[in-house]
Amino acid sequence: MKIGIIGAGHIGANAARLFVKAGHQVAICNSRGPESLDPLIEELGDNATAQLIDDVISFGDVIFISVPFGKYTELPVNGFDGKIVIDSNNYYPERDGAFPEIDEGKTTSSELLERHLGGARLVKGFNTIWFEHLKSQGDTELPLDGRRAIFIAGDDSGAKEVVAKLIEEIGFAAVDTGFLKDGGRLQQPGSPIYNQELTAEAASAVLSRTL
Ligand SMILES: NC(=O)c1ccc[n+]([C@@H]2O[C@H](COP(=O)([O-])OP(=O)(O)OC[C@H]3O[C@@H](n4cnc5c(N)ncnc54)[C@H](OP(=O)(O)O)[C@@H]3O)[C@@H](O)[C@H]2O)c1
């Protein structure tokens, strides 16, 4: 599969490493231009390129977005129609600036991103796992129940199936927290599953107590 990655930091670069290792093709960008990613591309090899953001969006069957949430309005609004988008962004007001409609509980960071990216099939995912764990805890040898959980939420079941398969291919287990509005809230900073090292089995038990 062709995966476009927007954001090449702690999460984006490690996601690129994992997707390439699983046999996918990756195009990745940051805010400073493709040349700044030369060392990463050299490390990733022939199945990865650094490109400009519009080309990354055109390239990907799936687009993985991992930027500080406060930057989301800098992202293009065009090119996402019908594309599966993974939203790994979290909202931290001290980093991102205050978004009153989120603070007042009227909406969430993922719903704002979805509204910005016209026509995207957005799946919230990879939000609750620390990048060091993303880098090291995937294990394709384990049965799904015993693997570290990566949570997903969204309103498009077909898109969630595609993202769940990608998660399994990199050695984790996808655990669905539901639709974007409410299921997405469960993945936000401060929730009972945020940054917890849970197997899929343990995650399902925590969610059944939470829901
Ligand atoms: N760190 C974690 O363990 C973790 C875990 C789960 C979720 N998250 C969430 O995932 C997101 C990324 O976190 P991170 O730790 O990977 O951040 P990071 O290391 O600071 O990386 C952010 C990346 O976003 C890029 N970027 C910023 N503005 C951009 C724009 N307008 N267009 C394209 N690229 C842009 C940056 O490029 P430049 O460097 O060129 O500016 C950088 O490559 C955040 O929302 C974070 O809350 C983080």
The ligand as an SDF file (V2000), in Angstrom:
LIG
                    3D

 48 52  0  0  0  0  0  0  0  0999 V2000
    5.4040   11.9700   20.9810 N   0  0  0  0  0  0  0  0  0  0  0  0
    4.5310   10.9780   21.2650 C   0  0  0  0  0  0  0  0  0  0  0  0
    4.9090    9.9910   21.9520 O   0  0  0  0  0  0  0  0  0  0  0  0
    3.1290   11.0440   20.7580 C   0  0  0  0  0  0  0  0  0  0  0  0
    2.2990    9.9290   20.9520 C   0  0  0  0  0  0  0  0  0  0  0  0
    1.0100    9.9300   20.3930 C   0  0  0  0  0  0  0  0  0  0  0  0
    0.5440   11.0400   19.7010 C   0  0  0  0  0  0  0  0  0  0  0  0
    1.3690   12.1440   19.5870 N   0  0  0  0  0  0  0  0  0  0  0  0
    0.8320   13.3110   18.8510 C   0  0  0  0  0  0  0  0  0  0  0  0
    1.3000   13.1830   17.5110 O   0  0  0  0  0  0  0  0  0  0  0  0
    1.5860   14.4800   16.9710 C   0  0  0  0  0  0  0  0  0  0  0  0
    3.0670   14.5330   16.5720 C   0  0  0  0  0  0  0  0  0  0  0  0
    3.8310   14.3060   17.7480 O   0  0  0  0  0  0  0  0  0  0  0  0
    5.4070   14.1570   17.6510 P   0  0  0  0  0  0  0  0  0  0  0  0
    5.8800   13.8600   19.0330 O   0  0  0  0  0  0  0  0  0  0  0  0
    5.7660   13.2560   16.5380 O   0  0  0  0  0  0  0  0  0  0  0  0
    5.8110   15.6520   17.2820 O   0  0  0  0  0  0  0  0  0  0  0  0
    7.2260   16.2010   16.7670 P   0  0  0  0  0  0  0  0  0  0  0  0
    8.3060   15.2290   17.0850 O   0  0  0  0  0  0  0  0  0  0  0  0
    7.3300   17.5900   17.2710 O   0  0  0  0  0  0  0  0  0  0  0  0
    7.0430   16.2310   15.1690 O   0  0  0  0  0  0  0  0  0  0  0  0
    6.0990   17.0530   14.5760 C   0  0  0  0  0  0  0  0  0  0  0  0
    6.2930   16.9700   13.0810 C   0  0  0  0  0  0  0  0  0  0  0  0
    5.2560   17.7560   12.4620 O   0  0  0  0  0  0  0  0  0  0  0  0
    5.8600   18.4920   11.4020 C   0  0  0  0  0  0  0  0  0  0  0  0
    5.0280   19.6420   11.0610 N   0  0  0  0  0  0  0  0  0  0  0  0
    4.6760   20.6800   11.8310 C   0  0  0  0  0  0  0  0  0  0  0  0
    3.9050   21.5400   11.1270 N   0  0  0  0  0  0  0  0  0  0  0  0
    3.7790   21.0090    9.8890 C   0  0  0  0  0  0  0  0  0  0  0  0
    3.1290   21.4060    8.6950 C   0  0  0  0  0  0  0  0  0  0  0  0
    2.4160   22.5540    8.6630 N   0  0  0  0  0  0  0  0  0  0  0  0
    3.2230   20.6300    7.5990 N   0  0  0  0  0  0  0  0  0  0  0  0
    3.9260   19.4770    7.6220 C   0  0  0  0  0  0  0  0  0  0  0  0
    4.5760   19.0350    8.7300 N   0  0  0  0  0  0  0  0  0  0  0  0
    4.5020   19.7890    9.8420 C   0  0  0  0  0  0  0  0  0  0  0  0
    7.2110   18.8670   11.9530 C   0  0  0  0  0  0  0  0  0  0  0  0
    8.0660   19.2870   10.9230 O   0  0  0  0  0  0  0  0  0  0  0  0
    9.3260   20.2580   11.2390 P   0  0  0  0  0  0  0  0  0  0  0  0
   10.1480   19.5480   12.2500 O   0  0  0  0  0  0  0  0  0  0  0  0
    9.9720   20.4350    9.9170 O   0  0  0  0  0  0  0  0  0  0  0  0
    8.7000   21.5320   11.7710 O   0  0  0  0  0  0  0  0  0  0  0  0
    7.6160   17.5380   12.5810 C   0  0  0  0  0  0  0  0  0  0  0  0
    8.1630   16.6900   11.6090 O   0  0  0  0  0  0  0  0  0  0  0  0
    1.2340   15.4810   18.0670 C   0  0  0  0  0  0  0  0  0  0  0  0
   -0.0660   15.9680   17.8640 O   0  0  0  0  0  0  0  0  0  0  0  0
    1.3280   14.6470   19.3470 C   0  0  0  0  0  0  0  0  0  0  0  0
    0.5320   15.1760   20.3870 O   0  0  0  0  0  0  0  0  0  0  0  0
    2.6440   12.1520   20.0710 C   0  0  0  0  0  0  0  0  0  0  0  0
  1  2  1  0
  2  3  2  0
  2  4  1  0
  4  5  1  0
  4 48  2  0
  5  6  2  0
  6  7  1  0
  7  8  2  0
  8  9  1  0
  8 48  1  0
  9 10  1  0
  9 46  1  0
 10 11  1  0
 11 12  1  0
 11 44  1  0
 12 13  1  0
 13 14  1  0
 14 15  2  0
 14 16  1  0
 14 17  1  0
 17 18  1  0
 18 19  2  0
 18 20  1  0
 18 21  1  0
 21 22  1  0
 22 23  1  0
 23 24  1  0
 23 42  1  0
 24 25  1  0
 25 26  1  0
 25 36  1  0
 26 27  1  0
 26 35  1  0
 27 28  2  0
 28 29  1  0
 29 30  1  0
 29 35  2  0
 30 31  1  0
 30 32  2  0
 32 33  1  0
 33 34  2  0
 34 35  1  0
 36 37  1  0
 36 42  1  0
 37 38  1  0
 38 39  2  0
 38 40  1  0
 38 41  1  0
 42 43  1  0
 44 45  1  0
 44 46  1  0
 46 47  1  0
M  CHG  2   8   1  16  -1
M  END
$$$$
